[in-house]
Amino acid sequence: MSSLSDIRISLTPAAIAEVERLRGKQHRPGASLRVRVQSGGCAQLYYDLSFEESPDADDRCCTCDGVAIAVDVLSLPYVCR
């Protein structure tokens, strides 16, 4: 898992609360929030959010107010502009 200090993703307090609620509901308190951009949808791209215990070695990771976030390198240009 890579960590780049120049990658920043901001989550609103409501988003952080929802991530915490969903992690608790799924019994995955330590899981990272996986942010991925997929092909499809009305705008040709859509965000796919899930939880992941072990991000991949080439993922770019950051933390926002205690929420670990993992982004794959192909999605990175769409997520961090």
PyMOL Python script that loads the backbone (N, CA, C, O; Angstrom):
from pymol import cmd

cmd.read_pdbstr("""\
ATOM      1  N   MET A   1       0.853  -1.171   0.000  1.00  0.00           N
ATOM      2  CA  MET A   1       0.000   0.000   0.000  1.00  0.00           C
ATOM      3  C   MET A   1       0.892   1.225   0.000  1.00  0.00           C
ATOM      4  O   MET A   1       1.743   1.377   0.876  1.00  0.00           O
ATOM      5  N   SER A   2       0.705   2.087  -0.964  1.00  0.00           N
ATOM      6  CA  SER A   2       1.486   3.305  -1.064  1.00  0.00           C
ATOM      7  C   SER A   2       0.777   4.443  -0.361  1.00  0.00           C
ATOM      8  O   SER A   2      -0.443   4.429  -0.194  1.00  0.00           O
ATOM      9  N   SER A   3       1.545   5.408   0.039  1.00  0.00           N
ATOM     10  CA  SER A   3       0.972   6.590   0.648  1.00  0.00           C
ATOM     11  C   SER A   3       1.662   7.804   0.064  1.00  0.00           C
ATOM     12  O   SER A   3       2.884   7.930   0.141  1.00  0.00           O
ATOM     13  N   LEU A   4       0.894   8.685  -0.511  1.00  0.00           N
ATOM     14  CA  LEU A   4       1.453   9.902  -1.082  1.00  0.00           C
ATOM     15  C   LEU A   4       0.895  11.090  -0.320  1.00  0.00           C
ATOM     16  O   LEU A   4      -0.321  11.246  -0.210  1.00  0.00           O
ATOM     17  N   SER A   5       1.773  11.921   0.202  1.00  0.00           N
ATOM     18  CA  SER A   5       1.324  13.027   1.031  1.00  0.00           C
ATOM     19  C   SER A   5       0.597  14.099   0.234  1.00  0.00           C
ATOM     20  O   SER A   5      -0.137  14.896   0.817  1.00  0.00           O
ATOM     21  N   ASP A   6       0.783  14.142  -1.098  1.00  0.00           N
ATOM     22  CA  ASP A   6       0.117  15.172  -1.879  1.00  0.00           C
ATOM     23  C   ASP A   6      -1.286  14.764  -2.321  1.00  0.00           C
ATOM     24  O   ASP A   6      -1.974  15.560  -2.959  1.00  0.00           O
ATOM     25  N   ILE A   7      -1.725  13.562  -2.005  1.00  0.00           N
ATOM     26  CA  ILE A   7      -3.083  13.129  -2.321  1.00  0.00           C
ATOM     27  C   ILE A   7      -3.967  13.449  -1.132  1.00  0.00           C
ATOM     28  O   ILE A   7      -3.728  13.012  -0.007  1.00  0.00           O
ATOM     29  N   ARG A   8      -4.992  14.224  -1.423  1.00  0.00           N
ATOM     30  CA  ARG A   8      -5.925  14.602  -0.357  1.00  0.00           C
ATOM     31  C   ARG A   8      -7.337  14.401  -0.845  1.00  0.00           C
ATOM     32  O   ARG A   8      -7.711  14.855  -1.927  1.00  0.00           O
ATOM     33  N   ILE A   9      -8.104  13.726  -0.047  1.00  0.00           N
ATOM     34  CA  ILE A   9      -9.518  13.530  -0.318  1.00  0.00           C
ATOM     35  C   ILE A   9     -10.254  14.032   0.908  1.00  0.00           C
ATOM     36  O   ILE A   9      -9.949  13.640   2.034  1.00  0.00           O
ATOM     37  N   SER A  10     -11.216  14.893   0.685  1.00  0.00           N
ATOM     38  CA  SER A  10     -11.999  15.451   1.787  1.00  0.00           C
ATOM     39  C   SER A  10     -13.363  14.787   1.843  1.00  0.00           C
ATOM     40  O   SER A  10     -13.997  14.550   0.815  1.00  0.00           O
ATOM     41  N   LEU A  11     -13.800  14.495   3.040  1.00  0.00           N
ATOM     42  CA  LEU A  11     -15.140  13.973   3.277  1.00  0.00           C
ATOM     43  C   LEU A  11     -15.869  14.921   4.218  1.00  0.00           C
ATOM     44  O   LEU A  11     -15.276  15.438   5.165  1.00  0.00           O
ATOM     45  N   THR A  12     -17.130  15.148   3.966  1.00  0.00           N
ATOM     46  CA  THR A  12     -17.925  15.978   4.862  1.00  0.00           C
ATOM     47  C   THR A  12     -18.155  15.208   6.164  1.00  0.00           C
ATOM     48  O   THR A  12     -18.019  13.985   6.190  1.00  0.00           O
ATOM     49  N   PRO A  13     -18.499  15.907   7.233  1.00  0.00           N
ATOM     50  CA  PRO A  13     -18.822  15.201   8.479  1.00  0.00           C
ATOM     51  C   PRO A  13     -19.949  14.181   8.297  1.00  0.00           C
ATOM     52  O   PRO A  13     -19.929  13.117   8.916  1.00  0.00           O
ATOM     53  N   ALA A  14     -20.929  14.500   7.451  1.00  0.00           N
ATOM     54  CA  ALA A  14     -22.023  13.554   7.202  1.00  0.00           C
ATOM     55  C   ALA A  14     -21.510  12.307   6.476  1.00  0.00           C
ATOM     56  O   ALA A  14     -21.955  11.198   6.772  1.00  0.00           O
ATOM     57  N   ALA A  15     -20.587  12.474   5.538  1.00  0.00           N
ATOM     58  CA  ALA A  15     -20.017  11.329   4.822  1.00  0.00           C
ATOM     59  C   ALA A  15     -19.203  10.462   5.772  1.00  0.00           C
ATOM     60  O   ALA A  15     -19.283   9.235   5.711  1.00  0.00           O
ATOM     61  N   ILE A  16     -18.426  11.080   6.644  1.00  0.00           N
ATOM     62  CA  ILE A  16     -17.638  10.324   7.621  1.00  0.00           C
ATOM     63  C   ILE A  16     -18.559   9.527   8.535  1.00  0.00           C
ATOM     64  O   ILE A  16     -18.294   8.360   8.822  1.00  0.00           O
ATOM     65  N   ALA A  17     -19.634  10.149   8.993  1.00  0.00           N
ATOM     66  CA  ALA A  17     -20.601   9.446   9.844  1.00  0.00           C
ATOM     67  C   ALA A  17     -21.234   8.275   9.111  1.00  0.00           C
ATOM     68  O   ALA A  17     -21.449   7.218   9.703  1.00  0.00           O
ATOM     69  N   GLU A  18     -21.535   8.450   7.827  1.00  0.00           N
ATOM     70  CA  GLU A  18     -22.141   7.364   7.040  1.00  0.00           C
ATOM     71  C   GLU A  18     -21.155   6.227   6.816  1.00  0.00           C
ATOM     72  O   GLU A  18     -21.540   5.059   6.878  1.00  0.00           O
ATOM     73  N   VAL A  19     -19.901   6.545   6.558  1.00  0.00           N
ATOM     74  CA  VAL A  19     -18.873   5.504   6.410  1.00  0.00           C
ATOM     75  C   VAL A  19     -18.755   4.715   7.707  1.00  0.00           C
ATOM     76  O   VAL A  19     -18.699   3.485   7.690  1.00  0.00           O
ATOM     77  N   GLU A  20     -18.716   5.420   8.826  1.00  0.00           N
ATOM     78  CA  GLU A  20     -18.617   4.740  10.124  1.00  0.00           C
ATOM     79  C   GLU A  20     -19.845   3.870  10.378  1.00  0.00           C
ATOM     80  O   GLU A  20     -19.726   2.747  10.868  1.00  0.00           O
ATOM     81  N   ARG A  21     -21.019   4.389  10.047  1.00  0.00           N
ATOM     82  CA  ARG A  21     -22.258   3.616  10.240  1.00  0.00           C
ATOM     83  C   ARG A  21     -22.238   2.343   9.398  1.00  0.00           C
ATOM     84  O   ARG A  21     -22.559   1.263   9.893  1.00  0.00           O
ATOM     85  N   LEU A  22     -21.858   2.474   8.117  1.00  0.00           N
ATOM     86  CA  LEU A  22     -21.836   1.312   7.230  1.00  0.00           C
ATOM     87  C   LEU A  22     -20.769   0.300   7.624  1.00  0.00           C
ATOM     88  O   LEU A  22     -20.995  -0.907   7.540  1.00  0.00           O
ATOM     89  N   ARG A  23     -19.605   0.786   8.052  1.00  0.00           N
ATOM     90  CA  ARG A  23     -18.561  -0.152   8.506  1.00  0.00           C
ATOM     91  C   ARG A  23     -19.037  -0.923   9.726  1.00  0.00           C
ATOM     92  O   ARG A  23     -18.789  -2.124   9.839  1.00  0.00           O
ATOM     93  N   GLY A  24     -19.713  -0.248  10.630  1.00  0.00           N
ATOM     94  CA  GLY A  24     -20.248  -0.927  11.810  1.00  0.00           C
ATOM     95  C   GLY A  24     -21.318  -1.936  11.453  1.00  0.00           C
ATOM     96  O   GLY A  24     -21.350  -3.039  11.999  1.00  0.00           O
ATOM     97  N   LYS A  25     -22.201  -1.558  10.530  1.00  0.00           N
ATOM     98  CA  LYS A  25     -23.280  -2.450  10.099  1.00  0.00           C
ATOM     99  C   LYS A  25     -22.723  -3.701   9.431  1.00  0.00           C
ATOM    100  O   LYS A  25     -23.284  -4.787   9.579  1.00  0.00           O
ATOM    101  N   GLN A  26     -21.623  -3.553   8.697  1.00  0.00           N
ATOM    102  CA  GLN A  26     -21.008  -4.689   8.018  1.00  0.00           C
ATOM    103  C   GLN A  26     -19.952  -5.389   8.879  1.00  0.00           C
ATOM    104  O   GLN A  26     -19.284  -6.312   8.412  1.00  0.00           O
ATOM    105  N   HIS A  27     -19.802  -4.956  10.121  1.00  0.00           N
ATOM    106  CA  HIS A  27     -18.826  -5.532  11.055  1.00  0.00           C
ATOM    107  C   HIS A  27     -17.412  -5.471  10.484  1.00  0.00           C
ATOM    108  O   HIS A  27     -16.665  -6.445  10.570  1.00  0.00           O
ATOM    109  N   ARG A  28     -17.043  -4.326   9.899  1.00  0.00           N
ATOM    110  CA  ARG A  28     -15.720  -4.124   9.307  1.00  0.00           C
ATOM    111  C   ARG A  28     -15.135  -2.812   9.816  1.00  0.00           C
ATOM    112  O   ARG A  28     -14.862  -1.917   9.015  1.00  0.00           O
ATOM    113  N   PRO A  29     -14.936  -2.675  11.115  1.00  0.00           N
ATOM    114  CA  PRO A  29     -14.523  -1.392  11.692  1.00  0.00           C
ATOM    115  C   PRO A  29     -13.171  -0.875  11.213  1.00  0.00           C
ATOM    116  O   PRO A  29     -12.952   0.337  11.231  1.00  0.00           O
ATOM    117  N   GLY A  30     -12.266  -1.733  10.790  1.00  0.00           N
ATOM    118  CA  GLY A  30     -10.944  -1.288  10.365  1.00  0.00           C
ATOM    119  C   GLY A  30     -10.770  -1.211   8.862  1.00  0.00           C
ATOM    120  O   GLY A  30      -9.671  -0.934   8.381  1.00  0.00           O
ATOM    121  N   ALA A  31     -11.826  -1.450   8.117  1.00  0.00           N
ATOM    122  CA  ALA A  31     -11.720  -1.501   6.659  1.00  0.00           C
ATOM    123  C   ALA A  31     -11.503  -0.112   6.061  1.00  0.00           C
ATOM    124  O   ALA A  31     -12.010   0.889   6.566  1.00  0.00           O
ATOM    125  N   SER A  32     -10.736  -0.082   4.973  1.00  0.00           N
ATOM    126  CA  SER A  32     -10.537   1.150   4.213  1.00  0.00           C
ATOM    127  C   SER A  32     -11.718   1.362   3.276  1.00  0.00           C
ATOM    128  O   SER A  32     -12.341   0.404   2.816  1.00  0.00           O
ATOM    129  N   LEU A  33     -12.016   2.614   3.002  1.00  0.00           N
ATOM    130  CA  LEU A  33     -13.017   2.947   2.004  1.00  0.00           C
ATOM    131  C   LEU A  33     -12.353   2.890   0.641  1.00  0.00           C
ATOM    132  O   LEU A  33     -11.435   3.662   0.361  1.00  0.00           O
ATOM    133  N   ARG A  34     -12.807   1.987  -0.202  1.00  0.00           N
ATOM    134  CA  ARG A  34     -12.279   1.835  -1.564  1.00  0.00           C
ATOM    135  C   ARG A  34     -13.062   2.780  -2.470  1.00  0.00           C
ATOM    136  O   ARG A  34     -14.288   2.696  -2.537  1.00  0.00           O
ATOM    137  N   VAL A  35     -12.367   3.675  -3.168  1.00  0.00           N
ATOM    138  CA  VAL A  35     -12.986   4.579  -4.137  1.00  0.00           C
ATOM    139  C   VAL A  35     -12.455   4.183  -5.504  1.00  0.00           C
ATOM    140  O   VAL A  35     -11.250   4.219  -5.754  1.00  0.00           O
ATOM    141  N   ARG A  36     -13.373   3.805  -6.385  1.00  0.00           N
ATOM    142  CA  ARG A  36     -12.994   3.350  -7.719  1.00  0.00           C
ATOM    143  C   ARG A  36     -13.916   4.021  -8.733  1.00  0.00           C
ATOM    144  O   ARG A  36     -15.098   4.229  -8.463  1.00  0.00           O
ATOM    145  N   VAL A  37     -13.373   4.354  -9.889  1.00  0.00           N
ATOM    146  CA  VAL A  37     -14.166   4.897 -10.987  1.00  0.00           C
ATOM    147  C   VAL A  37     -14.320   3.801 -12.032  1.00  0.00           C
ATOM    148  O   VAL A  37     -13.334   3.212 -12.475  1.00  0.00           O
ATOM    149  N   GLN A  38     -15.552   3.534 -12.420  1.00  0.00           N
ATOM    150  CA  GLN A  38     -15.863   2.477 -13.375  1.00  0.00           C
ATOM    151  C   GLN A  38     -16.486   3.072 -14.637  1.00  0.00           C
ATOM    152  O   GLN A  38     -17.045   4.168 -14.600  1.00  0.00           O
ATOM    153  N   SER A  39     -16.390   2.358 -15.736  1.00  0.00           N
ATOM    154  CA  SER A  39     -17.048   2.763 -16.978  1.00  0.00           C
ATOM    155  C   SER A  39     -18.524   2.409 -16.905  1.00  0.00           C
ATOM    156  O   SER A  39     -18.899   1.360 -16.382  1.00  0.00           O
ATOM    157  N   GLY A  40     -19.363   3.306 -17.440  1.00  0.00           N
ATOM    158  CA  GLY A  40     -20.795   3.048 -17.499  1.00  0.00           C
ATOM    159  C   GLY A  40     -21.588   4.219 -16.953  1.00  0.00           C
ATOM    160  O   GLY A  40     -21.024   5.250 -16.587  1.00  0.00           O
ATOM    161  N   GLY A  41     -22.877   4.055 -16.902  1.00  0.00           N
ATOM    162  CA  GLY A  41     -23.743   5.102 -16.383  1.00  0.00           C
ATOM    163  C   GLY A  41     -24.023   6.181 -17.420  1.00  0.00           C
ATOM    164  O   GLY A  41     -23.523   6.117 -18.543  1.00  0.00           O
ATOM    165  N   CYS A  42     -24.815   7.162 -17.041  1.00  0.00           N
ATOM    166  CA  CYS A  42     -25.226   8.244 -17.946  1.00  0.00           C
ATOM    167  C   CYS A  42     -24.045   9.088 -18.406  1.00  0.00           C
ATOM    168  O   CYS A  42     -24.008   9.518 -19.559  1.00  0.00           O
ATOM    169  N   ALA A  43     -23.095   9.329 -17.538  1.00  0.00           N
ATOM    170  CA  ALA A  43     -21.952  10.190 -17.862  1.00  0.00           C
ATOM    171  C   ALA A  43     -20.733   9.372 -18.307  1.00  0.00           C
ATOM    172  O   ALA A  43     -19.622   9.900 -18.362  1.00  0.00           O
ATOM    173  N   GLN A  44     -20.933   8.104 -18.619  1.00  0.00           N
ATOM    174  CA  GLN A  44     -19.876   7.194 -19.053  1.00  0.00           C
ATOM    175  C   GLN A  44     -18.964   6.729 -17.922  1.00  0.00           C
ATOM    176  O   GLN A  44     -18.189   5.792 -18.113  1.00  0.00           O
ATOM    177  N   LEU A  45     -19.033   7.352 -16.764  1.00  0.00           N
ATOM    178  CA  LEU A  45     -18.231   6.958 -15.599  1.00  0.00           C
ATOM    179  C   LEU A  45     -19.110   7.037 -14.353  1.00  0.00           C
ATOM    180  O   LEU A  45     -20.037   7.844 -14.288  1.00  0.00           O
ATOM    181  N   TYR A  46     -18.814   6.198 -13.374  1.00  0.00           N
ATOM    182  CA  TYR A  46     -19.496   6.295 -12.090  1.00  0.00           C
ATOM    183  C   TYR A  46     -18.538   5.875 -10.986  1.00  0.00           C
ATOM    184  O   TYR A  46     -17.576   5.144 -11.224  1.00  0.00           O
ATOM    185  N   TYR A  47     -18.813   6.343  -9.784  1.00  0.00           N
ATOM    186  CA  TYR A  47     -18.004   5.999  -8.623  1.00  0.00           C
ATOM    187  C   TYR A  47     -18.517   4.706  -8.016  1.00  0.00           C
ATOM    188  O   TYR A  47     -19.723   4.512  -7.864  1.00  0.00           O
ATOM    189  N   ASP A  48     -17.596   3.833  -7.674  1.00  0.00           N
ATOM    190  CA  ASP A  48     -17.899   2.576  -7.009  1.00  0.00           C
ATOM    191  C   ASP A  48     -17.228   2.640  -5.644  1.00  0.00           C
ATOM    192  O   ASP A  48     -16.004   2.732  -5.555  1.00  0.00           O
ATOM    193  N   LEU A  49     -18.021   2.590  -4.585  1.00  0.00           N
ATOM    194  CA  LEU A  49     -17.501   2.663  -3.220  1.00  0.00           C
ATOM    195  C   LEU A  49     -17.735   1.328  -2.526  1.00  0.00           C
ATOM    196  O   LEU A  49     -18.814   0.744  -2.618  1.00  0.00           O
ATOM    197  N   SER A  50     -16.704   0.857  -1.830  1.00  0.00           N
ATOM    198  CA  SER A  50     -16.819  -0.392  -1.086  1.00  0.00           C
ATOM    199  C   SER A  50     -15.819  -0.347   0.073  1.00  0.00           C
ATOM    200  O   SER A  50     -15.066   0.615   0.230  1.00  0.00           O
ATOM    201  N   PHE A  51     -15.833  -1.403   0.872  1.00  0.00           N
ATOM    202  CA  PHE A  51     -14.880  -1.509   1.965  1.00  0.00           C
ATOM    203  C   PHE A  51     -13.907  -2.632   1.668  1.00  0.00           C
ATOM    204  O   PHE A  51     -14.261  -3.649   1.071  1.00  0.00           O
ATOM    205  N   GLU A  52     -12.680  -2.425   2.099  1.00  0.00           N
ATOM    206  CA  GLU A  52     -11.620  -3.378   1.790  1.00  0.00           C
ATOM    207  C   GLU A  52     -10.674  -3.476   2.988  1.00  0.00           C
ATOM    208  O   GLU A  52     -10.229  -2.460   3.521  1.00  0.00           O
ATOM    209  N   GLU A  53     -10.379  -4.687   3.400  1.00  0.00           N
ATOM    210  CA  GLU A  53      -9.486  -4.895   4.543  1.00  0.00           C
ATOM    211  C   GLU A  53      -8.028  -4.618   4.194  1.00  0.00           C
ATOM    212  O   GLU A  53      -7.295  -4.042   4.997  1.00  0.00           O
ATOM    213  N   SER A  54      -7.609  -5.023   3.004  1.00  0.00           N
ATOM    214  CA  SER A  54      -6.204  -4.897   2.606  1.00  0.00           C
ATOM    215  C   SER A  54      -6.096  -4.261   1.225  1.00  0.00           C
ATOM    216  O   SER A  54      -6.238  -4.959   0.221  1.00  0.00           O
ATOM    217  N   PRO A  55      -5.850  -2.963   1.149  1.00  0.00           N
ATOM    218  CA  PRO A  55      -5.661  -2.330  -0.161  1.00  0.00           C
ATOM    219  C   PRO A  55      -4.497  -2.965  -0.913  1.00  0.00           C
ATOM    220  O   PRO A  55      -3.588  -3.528  -0.303  1.00  0.00           O
ATOM    221  N   ASP A  56      -4.531  -2.870  -2.237  1.00  0.00           N
ATOM    222  CA  ASP A  56      -3.480  -3.428  -3.087  1.00  0.00           C
ATOM    223  C   ASP A  56      -2.182  -2.637  -2.933  1.00  0.00           C
ATOM    224  O   ASP A  56      -2.187  -1.488  -2.492  1.00  0.00           O
ATOM    225  N   ALA A  57      -1.092  -3.264  -3.297  1.00  0.00           N
ATOM    226  CA  ALA A  57       0.237  -2.652  -3.136  1.00  0.00           C
ATOM    227  C   ALA A  57       0.396  -1.371  -3.948  1.00  0.00           C
ATOM    228  O   ALA A  57       1.121  -0.468  -3.530  1.00  0.00           O
ATOM    229  N   ASP A  58      -0.267  -1.275  -5.096  1.00  0.00           N
ATOM    230  CA  ASP A  58      -0.102  -0.076  -5.922  1.00  0.00           C
ATOM    231  C   ASP A  58      -1.191   0.975  -5.694  1.00  0.00           C
ATOM    232  O   ASP A  58      -1.235   1.976  -6.409  1.00  0.00           O
ATOM    233  N   ASP A  59      -2.061   0.765  -4.717  1.00  0.00           N
ATOM    234  CA  ASP A  59      -3.076   1.764  -4.381  1.00  0.00           C
ATOM    235  C   ASP A  59      -2.436   3.013  -3.797  1.00  0.00           C
ATOM    236  O   ASP A  59      -1.354   2.955  -3.213  1.00  0.00           O
ATOM    237  N   ARG A  60      -3.101   4.119  -3.958  1.00  0.00           N
ATOM    238  CA  ARG A  60      -2.714   5.364  -3.300  1.00  0.00           C
ATOM    239  C   ARG A  60      -3.688   5.551  -2.152  1.00  0.00           C
ATOM    240  O   ARG A  60      -4.901   5.454  -2.334  1.00  0.00           O
ATOM    241  N   CYS A  61      -3.161   5.816  -0.983  1.00  0.00           N
ATOM    242  CA  CYS A  61      -3.977   5.852   0.220  1.00  0.00           C
ATOM    243  C   CYS A  61      -3.809   7.160   0.972  1.00  0.00           C
ATOM    244  O   CYS A  61      -2.755   7.793   0.919  1.00  0.00           O
ATOM    245  N   CYS A  62      -4.855   7.550   1.667  1.00  0.00           N
ATOM    246  CA  CYS A  62      -4.789   8.706   2.547  1.00  0.00           C
ATOM    247  C   CYS A  62      -5.803   8.485   3.661  1.00  0.00           C
ATOM    248  O   CYS A  62      -6.558   7.513   3.643  1.00  0.00           O
ATOM    249  N   THR A  63      -5.813   9.377   4.608  1.00  0.00           N
ATOM    250  CA  THR A  63      -6.752   9.309   5.716  1.00  0.00           C
ATOM    251  C   THR A  63      -7.445  10.654   5.846  1.00  0.00           C
ATOM    252  O   THR A  63      -6.806  11.704   5.783  1.00  0.00           O
ATOM    253  N   CYS A  64      -8.748  10.614   6.026  1.00  0.00           N
ATOM    254  CA  CYS A  64      -9.536  11.830   6.229  1.00  0.00           C
ATOM    255  C   CYS A  64     -10.309  11.670   7.527  1.00  0.00           C
ATOM    256  O   CYS A  64     -11.252  10.881   7.597  1.00  0.00           O
ATOM    257  N   ASP A  65      -9.920  12.406   8.549  1.00  0.00           N
ATOM    258  CA  ASP A  65     -10.591  12.360   9.850  1.00  0.00           C
ATOM    259  C   ASP A  65     -10.816  10.945  10.352  1.00  0.00           C
ATOM    260  O   ASP A  65     -11.900  10.603  10.825  1.00  0.00           O
ATOM    261  N   GLY A  66      -9.771  10.121  10.240  1.00  0.00           N
ATOM    262  CA  GLY A  66      -9.831   8.762  10.759  1.00  0.00           C
ATOM    263  C   GLY A  66     -10.344   7.725   9.780  1.00  0.00           C
ATOM    264  O   GLY A  66     -10.328   6.534  10.092  1.00  0.00           O
ATOM    265  N   VAL A  67     -10.798   8.136   8.609  1.00  0.00           N
ATOM    266  CA  VAL A  67     -11.276   7.199   7.600  1.00  0.00           C
ATOM    267  C   VAL A  67     -10.148   6.946   6.607  1.00  0.00           C
ATOM    268  O   VAL A  67      -9.721   7.859   5.900  1.00  0.00           O
ATOM    269  N   ALA A  68      -9.667   5.706   6.555  1.00  0.00           N
ATOM    270  CA  ALA A  68      -8.642   5.327   5.583  1.00  0.00           C
ATOM    271  C   ALA A  68      -9.313   5.175   4.222  1.00  0.00           C
ATOM    272  O   ALA A  68     -10.364   4.546   4.102  1.00  0.00           O
ATOM    273  N   ILE A  69      -8.690   5.762   3.194  1.00  0.00           N
ATOM    274  CA  ILE A  69      -9.246   5.750   1.844  1.00  0.00           C
ATOM    275  C   ILE A  69      -8.203   5.177   0.896  1.00  0.00           C
ATOM    276  O   ILE A  69      -7.040   5.578   0.938  1.00  0.00           O
ATOM    277  N   ALA A  70      -8.610   4.241   0.039  1.00  0.00           N
ATOM    278  CA  ALA A  70      -7.724   3.627  -0.951  1.00  0.00           C
ATOM    279  C   ALA A  70      -8.277   3.888  -2.343  1.00  0.00           C
ATOM    280  O   ALA A  70      -9.464   3.691  -2.602  1.00  0.00           O
ATOM    281  N   VAL A  71      -7.389   4.339  -3.244  1.00  0.00           N
ATOM    282  CA  VAL A  71      -7.767   4.626  -4.632  1.00  0.00           C
ATOM    283  C   VAL A  71      -6.781   3.905  -5.544  1.00  0.00           C
ATOM    284  O   VAL A  71      -5.569   4.027  -5.363  1.00  0.00           O
ATOM    285  N   ASP A  72      -7.286   3.158  -6.519  1.00  0.00           N
ATOM    286  CA  ASP A  72      -6.380   2.490  -7.453  1.00  0.00           C
ATOM    287  C   ASP A  72      -5.807   3.526  -8.421  1.00  0.00           C
ATOM    288  O   ASP A  72      -6.402   4.584  -8.626  1.00  0.00           O
ATOM    289  N   VAL A  73      -4.663   3.222  -9.009  1.00  0.00           N
ATOM    290  CA  VAL A  73      -3.954   4.203  -9.833  1.00  0.00           C
ATOM    291  C   VAL A  73      -4.736   4.601 -11.083  1.00  0.00           C
ATOM    292  O   VAL A  73      -4.561   5.719 -11.568  1.00  0.00           O
ATOM    293  N   LEU A  74      -5.585   3.737 -11.620  1.00  0.00           N
ATOM    294  CA  LEU A  74      -6.372   4.100 -12.797  1.00  0.00           C
ATOM    295  C   LEU A  74      -7.499   5.074 -12.455  1.00  0.00           C
ATOM    296  O   LEU A  74      -7.884   5.888 -13.295  1.00  0.00           O
ATOM    297  N   SER A  75      -8.025   5.002 -11.246  1.00  0.00           N
ATOM    298  CA  SER A  75      -9.082   5.905 -10.820  1.00  0.00           C
ATOM    299  C   SER A  75      -8.550   7.231 -10.301  1.00  0.00           C
ATOM    300  O   SER A  75      -9.276   8.224 -10.256  1.00  0.00           O
ATOM    301  N   LEU A  76      -7.303   7.243  -9.918  1.00  0.00           N
ATOM    302  CA  LEU A  76      -6.716   8.421  -9.275  1.00  0.00           C
ATOM    303  C   LEU A  76      -6.911   9.732 -10.041  1.00  0.00           C
ATOM    304  O   LEU A  76      -7.258  10.730  -9.409  1.00  0.00           O
ATOM    305  N   PRO A  77      -6.712   9.791 -11.351  1.00  0.00           N
ATOM    306  CA  PRO A  77      -6.906  11.069 -12.061  1.00  0.00           C
ATOM    307  C   PRO A  77      -8.330  11.600 -11.975  1.00  0.00           C
ATOM    308  O   PRO A  77      -8.537  12.811 -12.060  1.00  0.00           O
ATOM    309  N   TYR A  78      -9.318  10.723 -11.808  1.00  0.00           N
ATOM    310  CA  TYR A  78     -10.709  11.145 -11.737  1.00  0.00           C
ATOM    311  C   TYR A  78     -11.118  11.543 -10.321  1.00  0.00           C
ATOM    312  O   TYR A  78     -12.049  12.326 -10.130  1.00  0.00           O
ATOM    313  N   VAL A  79     -10.417  10.999  -9.338  1.00  0.00           N
ATOM    314  CA  VAL A  79     -10.766  11.239  -7.941  1.00  0.00           C
ATOM    315  C   VAL A  79     -10.032  12.448  -7.384  1.00  0.00           C
ATOM    316  O   VAL A  79     -10.619  13.264  -6.673  1.00  0.00           O
ATOM    317  N   CYS A  80      -8.758  12.563  -7.704  1.00  0.00           N
ATOM    318  CA  CYS A  80      -7.906  13.643  -7.175  1.00  0.00           C
ATOM    319  C   CYS A  80      -7.506  14.567  -8.317  1.00  0.00           C
ATOM    320  O   CYS A  80      -6.521  14.316  -9.012  1.00  0.00           O
ATOM    321  N   ARG A  81      -8.251  15.605  -8.502  1.00  0.00           N
ATOM    322  CA  ARG A  81      -7.932  16.554  -9.577  1.00  0.00           C
ATOM    323  C   ARG A  81      -7.358  17.808  -9.011  1.00  0.00           C
ATOM    324  O   ARG A  81      -7.027  18.728  -9.759  1.00  0.00           O
TER     325      ARG A  81
END
""", "prot")
cmd.dss("prot")
cmd.show_as("cartoon", "prot")
cmd.util.cbc("prot")
cmd.orient("prot")
